[in-house]
Amino acid sequence: VRIIVFVPSPDMLKPVQQQAAEWENDEISINVVHRFGTPEILYQLDNYDVIVARGITYNKICNIYPEKHITRLRFDGMDLVEALFQCRNTYHLITLAFVWAGPAQDLLPELEELSDARISLYDVQDEESARDAVNACLRDGTDAIVSGGTVSNLCRERNIPCTYIHMRME
């Protein structure tokens, strides 16, 4: 079985590679990579039986390979809360936006209470919607953005305050 895992942040690359090395054997091969956005490598996954990814990368792979077994990496509530506190403590904000590929409407009242800030949610599915969401955040007067990799890179390119949602390794 050939598996490829797209880790969402560079700091996860080595730990996941180490874990994969422990699981590999004559029947299982695991390739661990880190890429932002939807690069050309996504069109070169025909030889893999299982693909693991998060966010926009996951969405894109599902569109390219609907017949493949694709597993979504998900961050949990603590990942969101840690990013929220980091954003609040770094930028001392009044309004912030959560921008990522996934629902979170049910968490909004609790997140606003924890952050003591108004929070807007923007759902993204691909790189174009990520760009649109960043532009909408700016139009809406957002002080800072909490997001995954693609949006974080867009914010970094444009000098927009942003906090990346890291996944904890457990």
N, C-alpha and C positions, 0 to 999 in steps of 0.2 A: 504494500500500500504506500503510495507516494502522497505526502502531505506537505502543503506550504502554509505557513503562518505569517500573516502580515501584522507585525506588532505596531501599535499605534504611536509609540514614541521611542526615540533613540535609547533612552535609559532602560528600556525593557529588552533591548536586543540581546545583550549578553546573558542575563538571567534566563530568558526563554530558550536561547541556544543551549545553555547548560542543561536545562530540564529536558529539552528535546534529545540531547545526546544520551541521557539516561534511558529514554524510552525507545531509542532506535535499536533495531536488531536486523536480522536477515530478511524479515518480512515487512518491516516498517522503516521508511525513509522520511525524515522530516527536515524541510528547508525553512529556515526562519529569516525573514527579511523585514526591512523597514523602508517604506516609501511614503511620501506625502502625496495626497491627491490621487489622480488616476493616470499614472504614467503608462508608457507602452508595455511594460512588463505584464500588465493585466491581460494583454492580448496573446500572451505566450504561456498560458497555463494548461494547455491541452493535455500534457503528460501527468498532471496531478489528479489523484482520485478524490482528495479532500482539500478544500480551501477554507482557511480561517481568516476573517478580517472584521473590521469595525467601520461603522459610519458610512461615509460616501464611498469608500473603497469597497465595502461589502455590497452596497447598492449597485455599483457599477459591475462588479463581478457577477452578481445575480442576473443582470441584464445580458451580459456577454455569454454566460454559461448556464442557461436555465436548467440543463440536464445534469449538472454536477452537484455533488454534495457540498454545500457551502454552509459553514457554521459562523454565526455572528458572535463576535466578542462584545460583551456588554459591560458598561461600567455600572456600578451600583450607587445607591443613595449616598453612601459615605464618600465615594469619589466626587459626587456633585457637591456635597457639603464642604469637603476640603477645598475644592476649587472656589466655591463661593466665599469662604472665609479668607482665602488667599487674595482673591480679587478685592474684597471689601477692605482688608487691612492694607493692601498695596495702594489702592486708588482712592479710598475714603469717599465713596460715591453716594449719589442719591438715586440714580437710575442705572440699571444694568440689563443686559440681555443674555439669555441663554440661547445659543445657536448651535444646533446639532441635528443629526439625522435620527430622530426618534421622539416619541411623545413624552411630555412631562407636565401636562396641564394639571393633573391631579396633585402634583407636588407644589404648585405655585404658591398657595397661601402660606405653607410652612416655610418655603424658601424665602419669601418676602419677610416673614416675621424674623427668621434667623439673621437675615442680612440687614434688616432695618432699611431696606431700599425697595423701590418699585422695580419689578422685574417684567420684562417683555420676553415672550418666547417666539423664536423663529425656527421653523422646521426646514431643514435643507435635505435634498435628495441627491444632488450632484454639484459639480463645480459652478455651474451657471447659477443655480439657486443659492449657493454659498455667497457668490459675489452680490447677488440681489439682496440677500439678507444683510450683508455688511453695509451696503448702501442704505437700506431701510433703517438700520440702527443709527446711522449718522443723521439721516433725515428726521428720525424720531427723537433726537437729542440724547441718545444713550451715552452715559459717562464711560462705560467699559463693557466688554463682552467676555463671557465665559463660553468656551467652545472646544471642539475637537481640533484635529490637526490641520485640515484644509483651511478652515476659517481662521485659525491662529496664524497660519502663514500669510493669508491675505491681510490680516491686521498688522502683522509685523512689517510687511512691505509698505503699508500706508501709514505707519506710526500711530496706529489706533490702540489704545489701552486694551489689553486682552490677557486673560488667564486661561491656560490650557488645562483641560480636564485629564489628569493622569489616572491611569488604572493602577490600583494597588496590586502588588504581587503577594499572593498568599499561598 
